[in-house]
Amino acid sequence: MASLIISSQLAEGATGEWIWNNPPTGVAHSFTAQPFCPLDYSGLHSTFASVEITDVIHEQQFVKWDPPPQGQIAGTPVFHNRIRIKMKNTGNQLAGFNLYMSWS
């Protein structure tokens, strides 16, 4: 299954970072970026679009301890997961892109 998670633009040579909080866990993630030449009411902004996924970083952060259930000594740790995706416009014109994620 693939889902569109980001639709955005990057200026020529620019980099950007997007974060997805609490993605599905226990599955394999894969990402692909589909570039497009952006246009609006004033016309086409570029004639060539090229983007690169430069890094995919999986992070887990401890948040707190939930109190233990009655009759137990230890509490339960609570974590937040996130994925940071770094992108780069490898061209010399404004580039739009759709970032898709699939998991299985």
PyMOL commands that set and color helices and strands:
alter all, ss='L'
color gray80, all
select strands_A, chain A and resi 2-10+15-21+29-36+39-40+43-44+51-66+76-89+95-103
alter strands_A, ss='S'
color yellow, strands_A
deselect
rebuild
show_as cartoon
